[in-house]
Amino acid sequence: MNNAGSTGPIRKLDAVDSAMLDGLMQLNVTGCFIALREAVKRMATDRGGAGGAIVNVSSRASEIGGANEFVHYAATKGAIDSFTIGASRELGGRGIRVNAVNPGMIDTEIHAKAGDAGRTTRAIPVIPLGRVGSADEVAKVILWLLSDEASYVTGALVPIGGGR
C-alpha cells in the first residue's frame, strides 16, 4: 500500500502559494512515485521478484475537484490516478498489478489538520449513503485489491465515497 499525503490547509485556489503547492506535490506525488519505483525494483518478475500488487491511496477529490477548499490537494490526487493507470499498464507484464482507492469523506484527523474538524459532519447531506466512512472500510477494499481474489484487477480507481 502506497499511502502518504496531506491535504494542506483549506484554501481557495488563488490563496495557494507556490511553496504550499510544491510541498504537496513533493509529498503526495513525488513521494508516491519514489515508493512505487523502489517497490518495482524488488517486485518485478523480470528483476527476480515474485510480482504482486500495489495499491495507491488517492482521493475522491481527484474527480470532485475540491473547489473552494482543496483544488491544490485534488490536483495531486489527480496525478496519482494518472500515475496508477500508467503504472498498471507498464507493470502488468512484469507481474505487478497497480490499483488505487479513492476515499471520500472518511472519519479521520485529516480534516482537523486542514483546519476544519466539522467538515465531515457538514458533508453528510451530500453523501448518498447519508454518513461518513471509516478507515476500516477503506482498509477492507485495500486488502481485497492486494489479495489473490482481485488477481484480474489492475488499473482500477476504486471510489470509496458513499456514492459521492
C-alpha positions in Angstrom: 0.0 0.0 0.0 1.4 3.3 -1.1 -0.1 5.9 1.3 1.5 9.2 2.2 -0.1 12.5 1.9 -1.6 15.7 3.2 -4.4 17.9 2.1 -2.5 21.0 3.1 -4.6 23.8 4.6 -8.0 24.7 3.3 -7.5 27.4 0.7 -9.3 28.8 -2.3 -7.2 28.4 -5.4 -6.0 32.0 -5.5 -4.6 31.7 -2.0 -2.4 28.7 -2.7 1.2 29.9 -2.9 4.0 28.1 -4.8 5.7 26.9 -1.7 2.5 25.2 -0.5 1.9 23.6 -3.9 5.5 22.4 -4.2 5.3 20.8 -0.7 2.1 19.0 -1.6 3.5 17.8 -4.9 6.7 16.6 -3.2 4.8 14.6 -0.6 1.7 13.4 -2.4 3.1 12.8 -5.9 6.9 12.5 -5.8 6.7 10.5 -2.6 4.2 8.1 -4.1 6.3 7.8 -7.3 9.5 7.1 -5.5 7.9 4.5 -3.2 6.4 2.7 -6.2 9.6 2.9 -8.2 11.5 1.2 -5.3 8.9 -1.4 -4.9 9.1 -2.3 -8.6 12.8 -2.8 -8.3 12.1 -5.5 -5.7 8.8 -7.0 -7.0 9.1 -7.1 -10.8 9.4 -10.6 -12.1 11.9 -9.5 -14.8 14.2 -8.4 -11.9 13.9 -11.6 -10.0 10.9 -10.6 -7.8 7.7 -12.6 -7.2 5.4 -9.9 -8.6 2.4 -8.8 -6.6 0.1 -5.9 -6.1 0.4 -2.3 -5.2 -2.4 0.0 -4.1 -2.0 3.7 -4.2 -4.2 5.9 -2.0 -5.8 8.7 -3.9 -9.0 10.6 -3.1 -12.5 11.3 -4.4 -11.2 14.9 -4.6 -9.4 13.9 -7.8 -12.7 13.6 -9.6 -14.8 16.1 -7.5 -12.1 18.8 -7.8 -12.0 20.3 -4.3 -13.4 23.7 -5.3 -13.2 26.4 -2.6 -11.2 24.2 -0.3 -8.7 21.8 -1.8 -8.1 22.3 -5.5 -4.4 22.0 -4.7 -4.9 18.7 -3.0 -7.3 17.4 -5.7 -4.6 18.2 -8.3 -2.1 16.0 -6.6 -4.5 13.1 -6.3 -5.4 13.5 -10.0 -1.8 12.9 -10.6 -1.9 9.8 -8.5 -4.9 8.5 -10.5 -3.0 9.0 -13.8 0.1 7.5 -12.4 -1.8 4.5 -11.2 -3.3 3.9 -14.7 0.1 4.3 -16.4 1.9 2.1 -14.0 -0.7 -0.6 -14.2 -0.2 -0.8 -18.0 3.6 -0.7 -17.8 3.9 -3.2 -14.9 1.2 -5.8 -15.7 3.6 -7.7 -17.9 6.2 -7.6 -15.2 3.9 -9.4 -12.7 2.7 -6.3 -10.8 -0.9 -5.2 -10.5 -1.4 -1.5 -9.6 -4.7 0.0 -8.4 -5.8 3.0 -6.4 -8.5 3.6 -3.8 -10.2 7.0 -3.8 -11.6 7.6 -0.4 -14.2 10.3 0.1 -15.4 11.7 3.4 -13.7 9.3 5.9 -13.7 9.9 9.6 -10.0 10.7 10.2 -8.0 13.5 11.7 -7.0 14.8 8.2 -9.9 17.3 8.2 -9.0 18.8 11.6 -5.4 19.1 10.5 -6.5 21.0 7.5 -8.4 23.4 9.7 -12.0 22.2 9.7 -12.8 19.4 12.3 -16.5 19.6 11.5 -16.1 19.2 7.7 -17.3 15.6 7.6 -20.4 16.2 9.6 -21.4 19.1 7.3 -20.9 16.9 4.2 -23.4 14.2 5.3 -26.3 15.8 3.4 -24.5 15.4 0.0 -23.4 11.8 0.6 -26.0 9.4 -0.9 -25.4 6.8 1.9 -26.0 9.5 4.5 -22.9 9.1 6.5 -19.1 9.4 6.5 -17.0 6.3 6.0 -14.5 4.7 8.3 -10.8 3.9 7.9 -11.7 0.2 8.3 -14.0 0.4 5.3 -11.1 1.8 3.2 -8.7 -0.8 4.6 -11.0 -3.7 3.6 -11.0 -2.5 0.0 -7.2 -2.2 0.0 -6.9 -5.7 1.4 -9.1 -7.1 -1.3 -7.1 -5.3 -4.0 -3.9 -6.7 -2.6 -5.4 -10.2 -2.4 -5.5 -13.0 -4.9 -9.3 -12.5 -5.1 -8.5 -9.4 -7.2 -6.0 -11.2 -9.4 -7.5 -9.8 -12.6 -7.9 -6.2 -11.4 -5.3 -3.7 -12.4 -5.6 0.0 -13.3 -8.7 0.4 -11.3 -9.6 3.6 -9.4 -12.0 2.4 -6.7 -14.2 5.1 -5.2 -15.0 4.7 -1.5 -17.2 7.7 -1.0 -20.7 6.5 -0.1 -21.9 7.4 -3.6 -20.4 10.9 -3.7 
